[in-house]
């Protein structure tokens, strides 16, 4: 089963909701794009050192 078929199957589980083939294609494309971005960010987060410090609230004048 391809990724597109898996996504289409998940969407089909929404009973009573019908999607046109064009809608399904657009949704699947967006999901694939989001998964690609998440994978890239995950790689980036492991390769990039993060500097952390405790931020204090701004003093009220």
N, C-alpha and C positions, 0 to 999 in steps of 0.2 A: 504494500500500500504506500503510495507516494505521500509526501507531506501535504500536498494540496488535497488529496483524498481524505487524509486524517482530519484536516481542518474542516472540510466540507461535512464530514461525518459528525464532528462536534457541533457544527451549526445546525445540522439536521435534528439534533436532539432537542432543539427548541421547538417543542410541539406547538402547532398553530401558527407558526411564523413561516411565511414563505419568502424565499429569496429568488430573484431572477438569476439566470446564469451570469449576467454582467455584475450583479451585486455580489454574488459568491466570488467571482474572480477578483473584484476590487477588495473584498474583505480578506481573502486569502493572501493577496499581494501585500496588503498592509500588515497582516500578521507576520508574514515572512520577513518583511522589512524590519519590523519591531524586534523579532528574534535575532536578526543579524546585528542590529544596533546593540542589543543587550549583550550578545557574545563579544562584540568589539569592546564595549565598556568593561566587561569582566576581564578581558585580556589586559586592557589599559590599567585597571585597578591593581592588578598583580604585578605589573611591570614598573609602575610609577610610585616612587616613595611619597608618602603623604606626611606633611608636617602638621602636627596638631598642637593646639594650645587651648587653654581654657579662656573663653571669652567672657568678659565681665559686662554686665549691663551698663549702659551709659548713665553717668551721674546726672540727676535732675538738678537744674539750676534754680 
